[in-house]
Amino acid sequence: MELGMIGLGRMGGNMAERLKRGGHTVVGYDRDPKISDVSSLEELAERLTAPRAIWVMVPAGKPTDEIIHRLGEVLSPGDLVVDGGNSHYVDDQRHGEELKAKSIGFVDAGVSGGVWGLQNGYALMVGGSEGDVKRMMPVFETLKPEGEYGFVHAGPIGAGHFAKMVHNGIEYGMMQAFAEGWELLEASDLVTDVPAAFLSWQKGTVIRSWLLDLLNDSLADDPHLDKLKGFAQDSGEGRWTVQAAVDLGVPLPAITASLFARFASRQDDSPAMKMIAALRQQFGGHAVETAKGADSPGADVEPPAV
């Protein structure tokens, strides 16, 4: 396929590269002229053959609102927009209606894979009409991991980002459990080699996972996480997950507690939050705060685009 990609940061740039390697033609637009193929959205539309397909990878909220609105002005009936950022599903529904009024299609795509997606593929959770999703399947097939899994047409517009929101809420809870277990082992005088204990769980146990693999990578580099400060941001999706649970009357005690734990990390230096920070840096390249006097393990890491 021929695809326009708006936002060529860590995620968008890697996705564009994976698509090119898969044989697709990608025309990229970014506010940084050094990495952009075109100088404006108008030029991007001119470079693409109608009916056009454009993938948006910019921060959720106002930046996405502005891009979607501008695309409604420069695109034509029959074109299609995919929002692959971390937008709120309620915003998707509003964007879909805005573009529908101009006969432009819209698909929301929750994307997971972080900095490893270029190599391993991206898990995709999409929402939209059958026709619009089918039209984008060549792109989805290239972006997703090889094999049977890694893609779902979750439902109508908004369903993709709703599924991704719940995914991130589960991620919060899993990371918190690993972090609390690490803090307890560190506090004990009985266990003398905490990194080795975690390594022993990497094979054959019911908690083996990619997160555990990344945790072990972090401990191999910094066995006591002395280089990190116990401070962890939240992407916003954890808050949306808890709010959706309140709206639907669904109890989420573990996910809610993990979100509140991140809030607590901003008040004092929390040992468990050092592990949360380490895991977020491992899978997403997220910026971290270093402990006073420590060499920075991620000083050259820019904040993720989404």
TORKOL-4160 file (C-alpha; in steps of 0.2 Angstrom, whole numbers, padded with zeros to 4 digits, m for minus):
306
<pt num="1" X="0000" Y="0000" Z="0000"/>
<pt num="2" X="0004" Y="0018" Z="m0001"/>
<pt num="3" X="0003" Y="0027" Z="0016"/>
<pt num="4" X="0005" Y="0044" Z="0024"/>
<pt num="5" X="0013" Y="0044" Z="0041"/>
<pt num="6" X="0011" Y="0059" Z="0052"/>
<pt num="7" X="0023" Y="0059" Z="0067"/>
<pt num="8" X="0040" Y="0051" Z="0065"/>
<pt num="9" X="0046" Y="0049" Z="0083"/>
<pt num="10" X="0051" Y="0033" Z="0091"/>
<pt num="11" X="0035" Y="0024" Z="0088"/>
<pt num="12" X="0030" Y="0032" Z="0071"/>
<pt num="13" X="0047" Y="0032" Z="0064"/>
<pt num="14" X="0050" Y="0013" Z="0068"/>
<pt num="15" X="0033" Y="0009" Z="0061"/>
<pt num="16" X="0036" Y="0018" Z="0045"/>
<pt num="17" X="0053" Y="0009" Z="0044"/>
<pt num="18" X="0044" Y="m0008" Z="0047"/>
<pt num="19" X="0031" Y="m0004" Z="0033"/>
<pt num="20" X="0045" Y="0001" Z="0021"/>
<pt num="21" X="0054" Y="m0016" Z="0024"/>
<pt num="22" X="0038" Y="m0024" Z="0021"/>
<pt num="23" X="0036" Y="m0017" Z="0003"/>
<pt num="24" X="0025" Y="m0002" Z="0007"/>
<pt num="25" X="0027" Y="0016" Z="0001"/>
<pt num="26" X="0027" Y="0028" Z="0016"/>
<pt num="27" X="0027" Y="0046" Z="0014"/>
<pt num="28" X="0031" Y="0054" Z="0031"/>
<pt num="29" X="0027" Y="0071" Z="0039"/>
<pt num="30" X="0035" Y="0077" Z="0055"/>
<pt num="31" X="0037" Y="0094" Z="0063"/>
<pt num="32" X="0056" Y="0091" Z="0062"/>
<pt num="33" X="0061" Y="0095" Z="0044"/>
<pt num="34" X="0076" Y="0084" Z="0046"/>
<pt num="35" X="0066" Y="0068" Z="0046"/>
<pt num="36" X="0051" Y="0074" Z="0036"/>
<pt num="37" X="0048" Y="0069" Z="0018"/>
<pt num="38" X="0036" Y="0084" Z="0015"/>
<pt num="39" X="0035" Y="0101" Z="0022"/>
<pt num="40" X="0016" Y="0102" Z="0026"/>
<pt num="41" X="0000" Y="0092" Z="0027"/>
<pt num="42" X="m0005" Y="0099" Z="0010"/>
<pt num="43" X="0010" Y="0093" Z="0002"/>
<pt num="44" X="0008" Y="0076" Z="0010"/>
<pt num="45" X="m0010" Y="0075" Z="0003"/>
<pt num="46" X="m0003" Y="0080" Z="m0014"/>
<pt num="47" X="0011" Y="0066" Z="m0014"/>
<pt num="48" X="m0002" Y="0052" Z="m0010"/>
<pt num="49" X="m0013" Y="0044" Z="m0023"/>
<pt num="50" X="m0032" Y="0045" Z="m0020"/>
<pt num="51" X="m0040" Y="0037" Z="m0011"/>
<pt num="52" X="m0027" Y="0041" Z="0002"/>
<pt num="53" X="m0024" Y="0032" Z="0018"/>
<pt num="54" X="m0015" Y="0042" Z="0032"/>
<pt num="55" X="m0009" Y="0036" Z="0049"/>
<pt num="56" X="m0007" Y="0048" Z="0063"/>
<pt num="57" X="0006" Y="0045" Z="0077"/>
<pt num="58" X="0006" Y="0061" Z="0088"/>
<pt num="59" X="0002" Y="0063" Z="0106"/>
<pt num="60" X="m0016" Y="0061" Z="0112"/>
<pt num="61" X="m0027" Y="0076" Z="0116"/>
<pt num="62" X="m0025" Y="0093" Z="0108"/>
<pt num="63" X="m0011" Y="0088" Z="0096"/>
<pt num="64" X="m0022" Y="0074" Z="0089"/>
<pt num="65" X="m0037" Y="0085" Z="0089"/>
<pt num="66" X="m0028" Y="0098" Z="0078"/>
<pt num="67" X="m0021" Y="0085" Z="0066"/>
<pt num="68" X="m0038" Y="0077" Z="0063"/>
<pt num="69" X="m0046" Y="0093" Z="0060"/>
<pt num="70" X="m0033" Y="0099" Z="0048"/>
<pt num="71" X="m0034" Y="0082" Z="0039"/>
<pt num="72" X="m0053" Y="0085" Z="0037"/>
<pt num="73" X="m0048" Y="0101" Z="0028"/>
<pt num="74" X="m0035" Y="0094" Z="0016"/>
<pt num="75" X="m0042" Y="0077" Z="0012"/>
<pt num="76" X="m0055" Y="0072" Z="0000"/>
<pt num="77" X="m0071" Y="0060" Z="0001"/>
<pt num="78" X="m0065" Y="0042" Z="0001"/>
<pt num="79" X="m0049" Y="0045" Z="0010"/>
<pt num="80" X="m0046" Y="0036" Z="0027"/>
<pt num="81" X="m0037" Y="0042" Z="0043"/>
<pt num="82" X="m0030" Y="0030" Z="0056"/>
<pt num="83" X="m0026" Y="0036" Z="0073"/>
<pt num="84" X="m0013" Y="0025" Z="0080"/>
<pt num="85" X="m0009" Y="0036" Z="0096"/>
<pt num="86" X="m0015" Y="0033" Z="0113"/>
<pt num="87" X="m0031" Y="0043" Z="0111"/>
<pt num="88" X="m0046" Y="0041" Z="0123"/>
<pt num="89" X="m0059" Y="0031" Z="0115"/>
<pt num="90" X="m0072" Y="0045" Z="0118"/>
<pt num="91" X="m0061" Y="0056" Z="0107"/>
<pt num="92" X="m0061" Y="0043" Z="0093"/>
<pt num="93" X="m0080" Y="0043" Z="0092"/>
<pt num="94" X="m0080" Y="0062" Z="0090"/>
<pt num="95" X="m0066" Y="0062" Z="0077"/>
<pt num="96" X="m0075" Y="0048" Z="0068"/>
<pt num="97" X="m0091" Y="0059" Z="0067"/>
<pt num="98" X="m0081" Y="0074" Z="0062"/>
<pt num="99" X="m0073" Y="0065" Z="0047"/>
<pt num="100" X="m0089" Y="0056" Z="0042"/>
<pt num="101" X="m0097" Y="0072" Z="0039"/>
<pt num="102" X="m0084" Y="0075" Z="0025"/>
<pt num="103" X="m0086" Y="0057" Z="0019"/>
<pt num="104" X="m0068" Y="0052" Z="0026"/>
<pt num="105" X="m0066" Y="0036" Z="0034"/>
<pt num="106" X="m0059" Y="0034" Z="0052"/>
<pt num="107" X="m0050" Y="0019" Z="0061"/>
<pt num="108" X="m0043" Y="0019" Z="0079"/>
<pt num="109" X="m0028" Y="0008" Z="0082"/>
<pt num="110" X="m0021" Y="0004" Z="0099"/>
<pt num="111" X="m0003" Y="0000" Z="0096"/>
<pt num="112" X="0008" Y="m0010" Z="0108"/>
<pt num="113" X="0026" Y="m0015" Z="0105"/>
<pt num="114" X="0037" Y="0000" Z="0111"/>
<pt num="115" X="0054" Y="0002" Z="0105"/>
<pt num="116" X="0055" Y="m0017" Z="0101"/>
<pt num="117" X="0041" Y="m0016" Z="0088"/>
<pt num="118" X="0052" Y="m0013" Z="0073"/>
<pt num="119" X="0060" Y="m0030" Z="0076"/>
<pt num="120" X="0046" Y="m0040" Z="0084"/>
<pt num="121" X="0031" Y="m0032" Z="0077"/>
<pt num="122" X="0017" Y="m0022" Z="0085"/>
<pt num="123" X="0001" Y="m0029" Z="0093"/>
<pt num="124" X="m0014" Y="m0020" Z="0085"/>
<pt num="125" X="m0031" Y="m0017" Z="0092"/>
<pt num="126" X="m0042" Y="m0008" Z="0080"/>
<pt num="127" X="m0059" Y="m0001" Z="0079"/>
<pt num="128" X="m0069" Y="0005" Z="0064"/>
<pt num="129" X="m0081" Y="m0002" Z="0050"/>
<pt num="130" X="m0078" Y="m0018" Z="0042"/>
<pt num="131" X="m0074" Y="m0010" Z="0025"/>
<pt num="132" X="m0062" Y="0003" Z="0032"/>
<pt num="133" X="m0053" Y="m0011" Z="0043"/>
<pt num="134" X="m0052" Y="m0022" Z="0028"/>
<pt num="135" X="m0044" Y="m0008" Z="0017"/>
<pt num="136" X="m0030" Y="m0006" Z="0030"/>
<pt num="137" X="m0027" Y="m0025" Z="0032"/>
<pt num="138" X="m0011" Y="m0025" Z="0021"/>
<pt num="139" X="m0003" Y="m0012" Z="0033"/>
<pt num="140" X="m0010" Y="m0021" Z="0048"/>
<pt num="141" X="m0002" Y="m0038" Z="0042"/>
<pt num="142" X="0015" Y="m0030" Z="0040"/>
<pt num="143" X="0015" Y="m0021" Z="0057"/>
<pt num="144" X="0009" Y="m0035" Z="0068"/>
<pt num="145" X="0020" Y="m0050" Z="0074"/>
<pt num="146" X="0021" Y="m0065" Z="0063"/>
<pt num="147" X="0009" Y="m0079" Z="0066"/>
<pt num="148" X="m0009" Y="m0080" Z="0071"/>
<pt num="149" X="m0010" Y="m0068" Z="0085"/>
<pt num="150" X="m0006" Y="m0049" Z="0088"/>
<pt num="151" X="m0021" Y="m0042" Z="0079"/>
<pt num="152" X="m0040" Y="m0039" Z="0083"/>
<pt num="153" X="m0054" Y="m0030" Z="0075"/>
<pt num="154" X="m0061" Y="m0026" Z="0092"/>
<pt num="155" X="m0077" Y="m0017" Z="0086"/>
<pt num="156" X="m0084" Y="0000" Z="0080"/>
<pt num="157" X="m0074" Y="0016" Z="0081"/>
<pt num="158" X="m0067" Y="0018" Z="0099"/>
<pt num="159" X="m0066" Y="m0001" Z="0102"/>
<pt num="160" X="m0047" Y="m0002" Z="0097"/>
<pt num="161" X="m0042" Y="0011" Z="0110"/>
<pt num="162" X="m0054" Y="0005" Z="0123"/>
<pt num="163" X="m0045" Y="m0012" Z="0121"/>
<pt num="164" X="m0028" Y="m0004" Z="0122"/>
<pt num="165" X="m0033" Y="0006" Z="0137"/>
<pt num="166" X="m0038" Y="m0010" Z="0147"/>
<pt num="167" X="m0022" Y="m0018" Z="0141"/>
<pt num="168" X="m0012" Y="m0004" Z="0148"/>
<pt num="169" X="m0022" Y="m0005" Z="0164"/>
<pt num="170" X="m0017" Y="m0024" Z="0166"/>
<pt num="171" X="0001" Y="m0019" Z="0162"/>
<pt num="172" X="0000" Y="m0007" Z="0177"/>
<pt num="173" X="m0005" Y="m0021" Z="0189"/>
<pt num="174" X="0008" Y="m0033" Z="0182"/>
<pt num="175" X="0022" Y="m0021" Z="0184"/>
<pt num="176" X="0016" Y="m0016" Z="0201"/>
<pt num="177" X="0016" Y="m0034" Z="0207"/>
<pt num="178" X="0034" Y="m0037" Z="0200"/>
<pt num="179" X="0040" Y="m0021" Z="0208"/>
<pt num="180" X="0032" Y="m0025" Z="0225"/>
<pt num="181" X="0040" Y="m0043" Z="0225"/>
<pt num="182" X="0057" Y="m0035" Z="0221"/>
<pt num="183" X="0056" Y="m0023" Z="0235"/>
<pt num="184" X="0051" Y="m0037" Z="0248"/>
<pt num="185" X="0066" Y="m0048" Z="0242"/>
<pt num="186" X="0077" Y="m0033" Z="0243"/>
<pt num="187" X="0071" Y="m0029" Z="0261"/>
<pt num="188" X="0075" Y="m0047" Z="0267"/>
<pt num="189" X="0091" Y="m0052" Z="0274"/>
<pt num="190" X="0087" Y="m0070" Z="0270"/>
<pt num="191" X="0088" Y="m0069" Z="0251"/>
<pt num="192" X="0106" Y="m0065" Z="0247"/>
<pt num="193" X="0105" Y="m0064" Z="0228"/>
<pt num="194" X="0089" Y="m0055" Z="0222"/>
<pt num="195" X="0093" Y="m0054" Z="0204"/>
<pt num="196" X="0097" Y="m0073" Z="0203"/>
<pt num="197" X="0080" Y="m0076" Z="0211"/>
<pt num="198" X="0071" Y="m0067" Z="0197"/>
<pt num="199" X="0081" Y="m0076" Z="0184"/>
<pt num="200" X="0076" Y="m0093" Z="0192"/>
<pt num="201" X="0058" Y="m0088" Z="0188"/>
<pt num="202" X="0061" Y="m0084" Z="0169"/>
<pt num="203" X="0059" Y="m0103" Z="0164"/>
<pt num="204" X="0045" Y="m0115" Z="0170"/>
<pt num="205" X="0035" Y="m0104" Z="0181"/>
<pt num="206" X="0018" Y="m0097" Z="0179"/>
<pt num="207" X="0024" Y="m0079" Z="0180"/>
<pt num="208" X="0036" Y="m0080" Z="0166"/>
<pt num="209" X="0033" Y="m0066" Z="0154"/>
<pt num="210" X="0041" Y="m0053" Z="0143"/>
<pt num="211" X="0040" Y="m0041" Z="0158"/>
<pt num="212" X="0050" Y="m0053" Z="0168"/>
<pt num="213" X="0063" Y="m0054" Z="0155"/>
<pt num="214" X="0064" Y="m0035" Z="0154"/>
<pt num="215" X="0065" Y="m0035" Z="0173"/>
<pt num="216" X="0080" Y="m0046" Z="0173"/>
<pt num="217" X="0088" Y="m0036" Z="0160"/>
<pt num="218" X="0087" Y="m0021" Z="0171"/>
<pt num="219" X="0094" Y="m0030" Z="0186"/>
<pt num="220" X="0108" Y="m0036" Z="0176"/>
<pt num="221" X="0113" Y="m0018" Z="0172"/>
<pt num="222" X="0110" Y="m0012" Z="0190"/>
<pt num="223" X="0107" Y="m0026" Z="0203"/>
<pt num="224" X="0100" Y="m0014" Z="0216"/>
<pt num="225" X="0093" Y="m0001" Z="0204"/>
<pt num="226" X="0104" Y="0012" Z="0213"/>
<pt num="227" X="0105" Y="0023" Z="0197"/>
<pt num="228" X="0086" Y="0026" Z="0197"/>
<pt num="229" X="0075" Y="0037" Z="0207"/>
<pt num="230" X="0058" Y="0029" Z="0213"/>
<pt num="231" X="0047" Y="0040" Z="0202"/>
<pt num="232" X="0036" Y="0034" Z="0188"/>
<pt num="233" X="0024" Y="0044" Z="0177"/>
<pt num="234" X="0007" Y="0037" Z="0171"/>
<pt num="235" X="0002" Y="0038" Z="0152"/>
<pt num="236" X="m0016" Y="0043" Z="0156"/>
<pt num="237" X="m0023" Y="0027" Z="0150"/>
<pt num="238" X="m0022" Y="0020" Z="0168"/>
<pt num="239" X="m0033" Y="0034" Z="0174"/>
<pt num="240" X="m0045" Y="0031" Z="0159"/>
<pt num="241" X="m0046" Y="0013" Z="0163"/>
<pt num="242" X="m0051" Y="0016" Z="0181"/>
<pt num="243" X="m0063" Y="0030" Z="0176"/>
<pt num="244" X="m0071" Y="0017" Z="0164"/>
<pt num="245" X="m0073" Y="0005" Z="0178"/>
<pt num="246" X="m0082" Y="0017" Z="0189"/>
<pt num="247" X="m0093" Y="0022" Z="0174"/>
<pt num="248" X="m0097" Y="0003" Z="0171"/>
<pt num="249" X="m0098" Y="m0002" Z="0189"/>
<pt num="250" X="m0083" Y="m0015" Z="0187"/>
<pt num="251" X="m0072" Y="m0018" Z="0202"/>
<pt num="252" X="m0053" Y="m0016" Z="0198"/>
<pt num="253" X="m0044" Y="m0016" Z="0214"/>
<pt num="254" X="m0027" Y="m0021" Z="0208"/>
<pt num="255" X="m0026" Y="m0009" Z="0193"/>
<pt num="256" X="m0033" Y="0005" Z="0203"/>
<pt num="257" X="m0020" Y="0002" Z="0217"/>
<pt num="258" X="m0006" Y="0001" Z="0205"/>
<pt num="259" X="m0012" Y="0018" Z="0198"/>
<pt num="260" X="m0012" Y="0026" Z="0215"/>
<pt num="261" X="0005" Y="0019" Z="0218"/>
<pt num="262" X="0012" Y="0029" Z="0204"/>
<pt num="263" X="0004" Y="0044" Z="0212"/>
<pt num="264" X="0013" Y="0040" Z="0228"/>
<pt num="265" X="0030" Y="0038" Z="0219"/>
<pt num="266" X="0029" Y="0057" Z="0216"/>
<pt num="267" X="0029" Y="0061" Z="0234"/>
<pt num="268" X="0044" Y="0051" Z="0241"/>
<pt num="269" X="0058" Y="0040" Z="0233"/>
<pt num="270" X="0049" Y="0023" Z="0232"/>
<pt num="271" X="0060" Y="0007" Z="0231"/>
<pt num="272" X="0046" Y="m0002" Z="0221"/>
<pt num="273" X="0045" Y="0013" Z="0209"/>
<pt num="274" X="0063" Y="0011" Z="0204"/>
<pt num="275" X="0058" Y="m0006" Z="0196"/>
<pt num="276" X="0042" Y="0002" Z="0188"/>
<pt num="277" X="0054" Y="0016" Z="0181"/>
<pt num="278" X="0066" Y="0002" Z="0175"/>
<pt num="279" X="0053" Y="m0008" Z="0166"/>
<pt num="280" X="0045" Y="0007" Z="0157"/>
<pt num="281" X="0062" Y="0012" Z="0151"/>
<pt num="282" X="0066" Y="m0006" Z="0145"/>
<pt num="283" X="0050" Y="m0008" Z="0135"/>
<pt num="284" X="0046" Y="0009" Z="0129"/>
<pt num="285" X="0061" Y="0019" Z="0130"/>
<pt num="286" X="0053" Y="0031" Z="0142"/>
<pt num="287" X="0063" Y="0044" Z="0151"/>
<pt num="288" X="0068" Y="0041" Z="0169"/>
<pt num="289" X="0074" Y="0051" Z="0183"/>
<pt num="290" X="0091" Y="0046" Z="0190"/>
<pt num="291" X="0096" Y="0045" Z="0208"/>
<pt num="292" X="0107" Y="0060" Z="0214"/>
<pt num="293" X="0125" Y="0057" Z="0210"/>
<pt num="294" X="0122" Y="0042" Z="0199"/>
<pt num="295" X="0127" Y="0041" Z="0181"/>
<pt num="296" X="0112" Y="0043" Z="0170"/>
<pt num="297" X="0106" Y="0027" Z="0161"/>
<pt num="298" X="0094" Y="0036" Z="0150"/>
<pt num="299" X="0099" Y="0054" Z="0149"/>
<pt num="300" X="0100" Y="0053" Z="0130"/>
<pt num="301" X="0082" Y="0045" Z="0129"/>
<pt num="302" X="0069" Y="0057" Z="0123"/>
<pt num="303" X="0051" Y="0056" Z="0129"/>
<pt num="304" X="0041" Y="0044" Z="0118"/>
<pt num="305" X="0030" Y="0052" Z="0104"/>
<pt num="306" X="0014" Y="0043" Z="0111"/>
